[in-house]
Amino acid sequence: MSVEEKVRNIVAKQLGVGEDEVSNESSFIDDLGADSLDTVELVMSLEEEFDIEISDDEAENILTVQAAIDHINSNTD
Amino acid sequence: MAIDKKLNILKGEIALVTGATRGIGESIADEFAKAGAIVIGTATTKEGAENISKRLSGTDLDGHGIILDVANPEQISEKIRDLKESDLMPSILVNNAGISLENILMRIKKDEWEKVIAINLSSAFYLSKAVIGSMLKNKHGRIINIGSVQGSTGAPGHSHYSAAKAGLIGLTKSLAQEVGSRNITVNTISPGYISTDMTKDIDDAMNKSLLEQIPLNRFGQPIDVAKTALYLASSSGSYITGETINVNGGMNML
């Protein structure tokens, strides 16, 4: 699975939505109904899946699927 | 022959108890270990940590001491990271470490104010923040903050202590509302006058006057608070959250 696919999969699972509802442009809060706990847990899931650490500051800026993908791509080999 | 049935009501839990070398923290750490939890107790010195390890390594007990200055956020991050690497992320956090200093407000210097707030209140924030992630993930957790009757009543000479302890109540309620959906309970226990090092220097006249205010006519023992903590930490306490449980012999019926 590509990074993109993995991210979309994790987002769908965490936010309890169908994968077909998750596009790269989707905003977690505005489009996918995430609350603040959801976004915290989402970041934790991404950290685990990709074995990276995401700081609080970085996490604050990861508000869309694309932002997550970009962050992961620039922080992994 | 007496059958000593171990209740094991905390079996499978990992409890982090701050200030576990003496007083209330010691009693909580011991009770939790006896109830089957793996207990990590904190102390501010190497000797203190070693004493905790010694105490918690009896038959059927599983626990050890670590050194932690709860007023130091970087140290907190570091120690929690260590625990994570040892597969010991706590499912129960008891924010018990505290100090009491005495000065009328007019005489309290900046350092003293900040120290009391840092150790008694900010520590609970930093520690809760460090452990809550894994509790969220596991959809299970218990945070127990040890407050004080003075957090509700105040006391002369204790404006900083009372402010910090009152602060814990607000922190407890807010956090409880934030994380309740993930099966994490957050509660405060407010002890009254408990016989520990923190209260041993009260003079006889004061002691007598205090006793007169306590319907149950005795000072509390650390075990009185520890048993309450045990209740909250176990499944018996699973529907209690955002609560302040007063353990004060009736001295203030709040």
Interface residues (C-beta under 8 A of the other chain):
Chain A: S36 L37 V40 E41 M44
Chain B: G133 L136 K137 E178 V179 S181 R182
